[in-house]
Amino acid sequence: MSKKPLKIILAAPRGFCAGVDRAIQIVELALAKYGAPVYVRHEIVHNKFVVDRLREKGAVFVEELDEIPNDGQPVIFSAHGVPKSVPENAQERNMFYIDATCPLVSKVHREAERHHLSGDKVILIGHAGHPEVIGTMGQLPEGAVVLVETVDDVASLEIAEGQSLAYCTQTTLSVDDTADIVATLQAKFPEIKGPRKEDICYATTNRQLAMKEIAPLSDAVLVIGAPNSSNSNRLVEVALRNRCSNARLVQTAADINWDEFSDIKSLGLSAGASAPEVLVDEVIKAAKDHFEVEVQEIKIIQENVNFKVPKALSA
């Protein structure tokens, strides 16, 4: 019995960004230089496949520093960034730590600090509870940052008269949603200061632009990424808003029930910034078991961003 044809429309760019690639390299280089165990506070990036692979190599993932013995082995802080209290605590315990915070997240940290030192109240646009938001808010004293998640949050904001304001954003947000929130902030507080350069990172922006290209051409869209990955979830939302009513998140090819796609002719495929290309390859391979597959890649931009690893590991 012949298989039905299926065109897979691949978004490009997709998958690993420079910050994720650097964070994974940091763990691998630390393991090679110092041997196992290397401790990692929280998931180094939001992807189970990546975390499991690093665990097999000798990485030990913990939630807090008090889970780590004083054995002299390095501890690595995740790509999402940490509150200032975390390295301070590590220093108090004379721990050897390596910071794998994405440089673009660190840029937001420095912006928030700069605004605070200038006397500004900082408004952070982001998702409550996300590690990046916890890390950014933790750069400043308690109460110095106000978190807003929606346009409605802005409408209910009450700021003391005469208080100067500045805003920063999480790096992995919906570009369109954030633009609406920023416009609402600027309308309500015309003097509010913003970042010198867009806080939403290049990788998040590029992957959302690529999704806008492939979604209208696709009967269904799959985004490979973790449920706790902000940028991956935003890609699903972008697909749904751009004329593809059947878009969903999957972690691996094993999560896909291909019977649900028996009537489609085109499948859009992308991957969040912490999902490795091998997972994309596995989905295409699995599709070929069920369909006669043709792959078309739509590339909107060539990314060539690279971040250096810390000197302690590059020597």
Secondary structure, DSSP 8 states (H G I E B T S, - for coil): ---EEEEEEEEES-S--HHHHHHHHHHHHHHHHH-S-EEEES-SSS-HHHHHHHHHHTEEEESSGGGS-SSS--EEE-TT---THHHHHHHHTT--EEE---HHHHHHHHHHHHHHHTT-EEEEES-TT-HHHHHHHTTS-TTSEEEE-SHHHHHT----TT--EEEEE-TTS-HHHHHHHHHHHHHH-TT-B--SS-SS-HHHHHHHHHHHHHGGG-SEEEEE--TT-HHHHHHHHHHHHTT-S-EEEESSGGG--GGGGTT-SEEEEEE-TTS-HHHHHHHHHHHHTTEEEEEEEEE-----------HHHH-
